[in-house]
Amino acid sequence: MSLKTHLFVVILCGGGGTRLWPLSRNSTPKQFIELVGEETLFEKTLKRAQSLVDNDHIYIITNTEYLEEVHKYAGRIPPSNIVAEPIKKNTALAMGVIAGIIHTRDEQAIVINLAADHLIGNLPKFKQTVLAAAQTAQTTKSIVSVGIKPTFPHPGLGYIHRGPALPNHLGLSAYQVQGFREKPSVELATEYLTTGEYYWNANLYTWSTSVILAEFALHAPQIYSHLQTIMHAANTPHFASVMQKEYALCPEEQIDTAISEKTTRLVVIPGDFDWTDIGSWNVVHDEAEKDEEGNALIVREEGAQWIHLETSNSLVSVGRKLVVTIGVDNLMIVDTPDALLVTTKERSQEIKKVVEQLRREERDTLL
């Protein structure tokens, strides 16, 4: 069976990027913002997808509030390949739905899933790795995750514990997975780091549609029943109304807890390329171009200026304004017309708490 004929790429484009508030908002989340360089993260992801398959084999799953932005950048992706979720229900339902839709088109389909908000370096190595994952998924009937070697004990990611070695594909090592742990404590993540046997789960999953649907039926039947109904409505005039109804009824769950922690089919291939989840302002600072003092200016409009005296290791994201800092370091400063964020680099992950408070207070204009 030819892999190229049956290979598809899915771009998952539904995240909100709350830890990049106040710039990332419900209407324009982080994947549509020029955070690093002159292209949005979504544009960068789309180019990666186009390096793997033709446009008609690229599918995008987003939600209704981002649909206009997706079409703005999608170019020659067929409109029928862009699927909008009526409600955000986390990754399990989104990935199951798009796999089911592709399965109605090609029952032998192999799907590479890419997140729209990741930053990838060393693209030739990335391409070799995900194609090796696709070959592995096709020949072993497994769910393949590309694992990233951890560089610090990150408590916000899933960890994959590698087991026995499997046959190589395209010259890359593959391992049976003997354990999957979602978001461990810092202490436990530190233990994982010292063993050298654990990888970060980058949510770079590859699977055949037949395998992942079977795994949903086995491990998440409460979701699978809704997937079946949606699949039967694919390519019919009733699709939108069926999506609306089934999404309202279906439980919300991550793919990691619904499938990855339960399946016996999980395989990991180490990813030897630069990978960054642009999930907070400290990460943006790490990836941005900096001066000799470690300062990074993110210019969003013409006229943005920053005068910094005795300032180091800081970031300013500003529109048409002058920002002045004196005698500070490790600051993240993000200025928008209706909100100003000032935090330390070490505590920038806590911005999510601010967003949660704004939600509780129903201050929707700031979200």
DAHU-V566761 format. One record per residue. N is the residue number from 1. RES is the residue in one small letter. OMEGA is omega in degrees with one decimal (999 if undefined). Layout:
n->N res->RES omega->OMEGA
n->N res->RES omega->OMEGA
This chain:
n->1 res->m omega->-178.7
n->2 res->s omega->178.1
n->3 res->l omega->-176.2
n->4 res->k omega->-178.5
n->5 res->t omega->-172.4
n->6 res->h omega->-176.8
n->7 res->l omega->178.2
n->8 res->f omega->173.8
n->9 res->v omega->175.8
n->10 res->v omega->173.0
n->11 res->i omega->178.7
n->12 res->l omega->-169.7
n->13 res->c omega->-176.9
n->14 res->g omega->-176.0
n->15 res->g omega->-176.7
n->16 res->g omega->178.4
n->17 res->g omega->-174.7
n->18 res->t omega->-178.7
n->19 res->r omega->173.0
n->20 res->l omega->170.1
n->21 res->w omega->11.6
n->22 res->p omega->179.7
n->23 res->l omega->178.2
n->24 res->s omega->-177.5
n->25 res->r omega->178.2
n->26 res->n omega->-176.2
n->27 res->s omega->-179.8
n->28 res->t omega->-178.9
n->29 res->p omega->-167.9
n->30 res->k omega->-176.6
n->31 res->q omega->179.4
n->32 res->f omega->-178.9
n->33 res->i omega->177.4
n->34 res->e omega->-177.1
n->35 res->l omega->-178.0
n->36 res->v omega->-177.9
n->37 res->g omega->-173.2
n->38 res->e omega->175.1
n->39 res->e omega->174.5
n->40 res->t omega->176.8
n->41 res->l omega->178.4
n->42 res->f omega->178.2
n->43 res->e omega->178.4
n->44 res->k omega->-179.8
n->45 res->t omega->179.8
n->46 res->l omega->177.7
n->47 res->k omega->176.4
n->48 res->r omega->178.8
n->49 res->a omega->-178.4
n->50 res->q omega->175.1
n->51 res->s omega->-176.6
n->52 res->l omega->-175.8
n->53 res->v omega->175.1
n->54 res->d omega->-176.3
n->55 res->n omega->-176.3
n->56 res->d omega->174.5
n->57 res->h omega->175.1
n->58 res->i omega->175.6
n->59 res->y omega->178.5
n->60 res->i omega->173.0
n->61 res->i omega->-176.6
n->62 res->t omega->171.6
n->63 res->n omega->-168.6
n->64 res->t omega->-176.4
n->65 res->e omega->178.3
n->66 res->y omega->-171.9
n->67 res->l omega->-178.8
n->68 res->e omega->178.6
n->69 res->e omega->179.6
n->70 res->v omega->179.4
n->71 res->h omega->179.6
n->72 res->k omega->-175.8
n->73 res->y omega->-167.9
n->74 res->a omega->176.4
n->75 res->g omega->-173.9
n->76 res->r omega->172.8
n->77 res->i omega->-179.5
n->78 res->p omega->179.2
n->79 res->p omega->179.4
n->80 res->s omega->178.3
n->81 res->n omega->178.6
n->82 res->i omega->-174.7
n->83 res->v omega->-178.6
n->84 res->a omega->173.9
n->85 res->e omega->179.4
n->86 res->p omega->-179.3
n->87 res->i omega->174.7
n->88 res->k omega->179.8
n->89 res->k omega->176.6
n->90 res->n omega->-165.7
n->91 res->t omega->-175.7
n->92 res->a omega->-178.4
n->93 res->l omega->-179.3
n->94 res->a omega->-177.7
n->95 res->m omega->176.0
n->96 res->g omega->-179.2
n->97 res->v omega->-176.1
n->98 res->i omega->174.4
n->99 res->a omega->179.3
n->100 res->g omega->179.1
n->101 res->i omega->178.0
n->102 res->i omega->-179.7
n->103 res->h omega->177.4
n->104 res->t omega->177.9
n->105 res->r omega->-176.1
n->106 res->d omega->-176.9
n->107 res->e omega->176.5
n->108 res->q omega->-173.8
n->109 res->a omega->170.0
n->110 res->i omega->-173.6
n->111 res->v omega->169.8
n->112 res->i omega->-179.5
n->113 res->n omega->178.2
n->114 res->l omega->175.2
n->115 res->a omega->-175.3
n->116 res->a omega->-173.8
n->117 res->d omega->177.6
n->118 res->h omega->175.4
n->119 res->l omega->-175.0
n->120 res->i omega->173.3
n->121 res->g omega->-177.7
n->122 res->n omega->-173.2
n->123 res->l omega->176.4
n->124 res->p omega->179.1
n->125 res->k omega->176.1
n->126 res->f omega->-179.5
n->127 res->k omega->177.9
n->128 res->q omega->-176.0
n->129 res->t omega->-176.9
n->130 res->v omega->174.9
n->131 res->l omega->173.8
n->132 res->a omega->176.8
n->133 res->a omega->179.3
n->134 res->a omega->177.1
n->135 res->q omega->179.5
n->136 res->t omega->179.6
n->137 res->a omega->-178.0
n->138 res->q omega->-173.1
n->139 res->t omega->-176.4
n->140 res->t omega->-178.0
n->141 res->k omega->-177.0
n->142 res->s omega->170.1
n->143 res->i omega->-173.1
n->144 res->v omega->174.9
n->145 res->s omega->172.6
n->146 res->v omega->-178.5
n->147 res->g omega->-180.0
n->148 res->i omega->178.8
n->149 res->k omega->-175.6
n->150 res->p omega->178.6
n->151 res->t omega->175.2
n->152 res->f omega->-176.6
n->153 res->p omega->-177.2
n->154 res->h omega->-178.9
n->155 res->p omega->-175.2
n->156 res->g omega->-178.1
n->157 res->l omega->171.4
n->158 res->g omega->-180.0
n->159 res->y omega->-179.6
n->160 res->i omega->179.7
n->161 res->h omega->-176.4
n->162 res->r omega->177.9
n->163 res->g omega->-177.9
n->164 res->p omega->179.1
n->165 res->a omega->177.4
n->166 res->l omega->177.0
n->167 res->p omega->179.2
n->168 res->n omega->170.0
n->169 res->h omega->-176.9
n->170 res->l omega->176.3
n->171 res->g omega->-178.2
n->172 res->l omega->-179.9
n->173 res->s omega->175.7
n->174 res->a omega->-176.7
n->175 res->y omega->167.9
n->176 res->q omega->179.0
n->177 res->v omega->179.0
n->178 res->q omega->176.4
n->179 res->g omega->177.4
n->180 res->f omega->-177.9
n->181 res->r omega->-178.1
n->182 res->e omega->172.2
n->183 res->k omega->178.9
n->184 res->p omega->173.9
n->185 res->s omega->178.0
n->186 res->v omega->-179.2
n->187 res->e omega->-179.9
n->188 res->l omega->177.9
n->189 res->a omega->176.8
n->190 res->t omega->176.3
n->191 res->e omega->178.9
n->192 res->y omega->-176.2
n->193 res->l omega->-175.8
n->194 res->t omega->-177.6
n->195 res->t omega->-175.6
n->196 res->g omega->-176.6
n->197 res->e omega->-175.9
n->198 res->y omega->177.2
n->199 res->y omega->171.3
n->200 res->w omega->171.5
n->201 res->n omega->-178.1
n->202 res->a omega->-176.2
n->203 res->n omega->174.1
n->204 res->l omega->-176.3
n->205 res->y omega->172.8
n->206 res->t omega->-179.0
n->207 res->w omega->167.7
n->208 res->s omega->-178.5
n->209 res->t omega->179.7
n->210 res->s omega->-179.9
n->211 res->v omega->-176.1
n->212 res->i omega->177.4
n->213 res->l omega->176.1
n->214 res->a omega->178.8
n->215 res->e omega->173.7
n->216 res->f omega->180.0
n->217 res->a omega->-176.9
n->218 res->l omega->-169.9
n->219 res->h omega->-178.3
n->220 res->a omega->-176.7
n->221 res->p omega->179.5
n->222 res->q omega->174.9
n->223 res->i omega->-175.1
n->224 res->y omega->-179.7
n->225 res->s omega->177.8
n->226 res->h omega->176.8
n->227 res->l omega->179.7
n->228 res->q omega->-179.6
n->229 res->t omega->179.4
n->230 res->i omega->178.7
n->231 res->m omega->-179.5
n->232 res->h omega->-179.7
n->233 res->a omega->-179.8
n->234 res->a omega->178.7
n->235 res->n omega->175.1
n->236 res->t omega->178.6
n->237 res->p omega->-175.9
n->238 res->h omega->-171.1
n->239 res->f omega->-176.0
n->240 res->a omega->-178.9
n->241 res->s omega->177.2
n->242 res->v omega->177.0
n->243 res->m omega->-178.9
n->244 res->q omega->-177.4
n->245 res->k omega->-175.0
n->246 res->e omega->177.2
n->247 res->y omega->178.9
n->248 res->a omega->-175.6
n->249 res->l omega->-171.2
n->250 res->c omega->176.6
n->251 res->p omega->-179.6
n->252 res->e omega->180.0
n->253 res->e omega->175.0
n->254 res->q omega->176.7
n->255 res->i omega->-177.3
n->256 res->d omega->-179.3
n->257 res->t omega->-179.7
n->258 res->a omega->-173.4
n->259 res->i omega->-167.6
n->260 res->s omega->-178.0
n->261 res->e omega->-173.9
n->262 res->k omega->-172.0
n->263 res->t omega->172.2
n->264 res->t omega->-175.3
n->265 res->r omega->-172.7
n->266 res->l omega->177.9
n->267 res->v omega->177.7
n->268 res->v omega->171.6
n->269 res->i omega->179.2
n->270 res->p omega->179.3
n->271 res->g omega->-178.5
n->272 res->d omega->176.7
n->273 res->f omega->-179.6
n->274 res->d omega->179.9
n->275 res->w omega->177.7
n->276 res->t omega->169.8
n->277 res->d omega->-177.1
n->278 res->i omega->-171.9
n->279 res->g omega->-178.8
n->280 res->s omega->-175.6
n->281 res->w omega->177.2
n->282 res->n omega->176.7
n->283 res->v omega->176.3
n->284 res->v omega->178.2
n->285 res->h omega->-179.6
n->286 res->d omega->-174.6
n->287 res->e omega->-174.9
n->288 res->a omega->174.4
n->289 res->e omega->-173.9
n->290 res->k omega->176.3
n->291 res->d omega->-175.2
n->292 res->e omega->179.2
n->293 res->e omega->179.8
n->294 res->g omega->-179.7
n->295 res->n omega->-178.9
n->296 res->a omega->176.4
n->297 res->l omega->175.6
n->298 res->i omega->-177.2
n->299 res->v omega->-179.8
n->300 res->r omega->178.1
n->301 res->e omega->175.5
n->302 res->e omega->-179.2
n->303 res->g omega->177.4
n->304 res->a omega->-179.0
n->305 res->q omega->177.4
n->306 res->w omega->171.3
n->307 res->i omega->-178.2
n->308 res->h omega->178.2
n->309 res->l omega->-178.8
n->310 res->e omega->-179.7
n->311 res->t omega->-178.9
n->312 res->s omega->171.2
n->313 res->n omega->-176.0
n->314 res->s omega->179.6
n->315 res->l omega->172.2
n->316 res->v omega->172.4
n->317 res->s omega->-169.8
n->318 res->v omega->173.8
n->319 res->g omega->-174.8
n->320 res->r omega->-173.5
n->321 res->k omega->172.2
n->322 res->l omega->173.8
n->323 res->v omega->179.2
n->324 res->v omega->174.3
n->325 res->t omega->-178.6
n->326 res->i omega->172.0
n->327 res->g omega->179.5
n->328 res->v omega->172.2
n->329 res->d omega->178.6
n->330 res->n omega->177.9
n->331 res->l omega->171.9
n->332 res->m omega->-177.0
n->333 res->i omega->-178.8
n->334 res->v omega->-175.9
n->335 res->d omega->174.1
n->336 res->t omega->-177.5
n->337 res->p omega->-175.6
n->338 res->d omega->-179.7
n->339 res->a omega->177.2
n->340 res->l omega->177.1
n->341 res->l omega->171.7
n->342 res->v omega->179.1
n->343 res->t omega->173.9
n->344 res->t omega->179.8
n->345 res->k omega->-176.9
n->346 res->e omega->-174.5
n->347 res->r omega->-176.5
n->348 res->s omega->177.7
n->349 res->q omega->-175.1
n->350 res->e omega->178.8
n->351 res->i omega->178.8
n->352 res->k omega->179.1
n->353 res->k omega->178.1
n->354 res->v omega->179.3
n->355 res->v omega->178.4
n->356 res->e omega->177.4
n->357 res->q omega->177.8
n->358 res->l omega->176.9
n->359 res->r omega->179.8
n->360 res->r omega->-179.7
n->361 res->e omega->178.5
n->362 res->e omega->177.2
n->363 res->r omega->-170.1
n->364 res->d omega->-178.7
n->365 res->t omega->179.9
n->366 res->l omega->-176.2
n->367 res->l omega->999
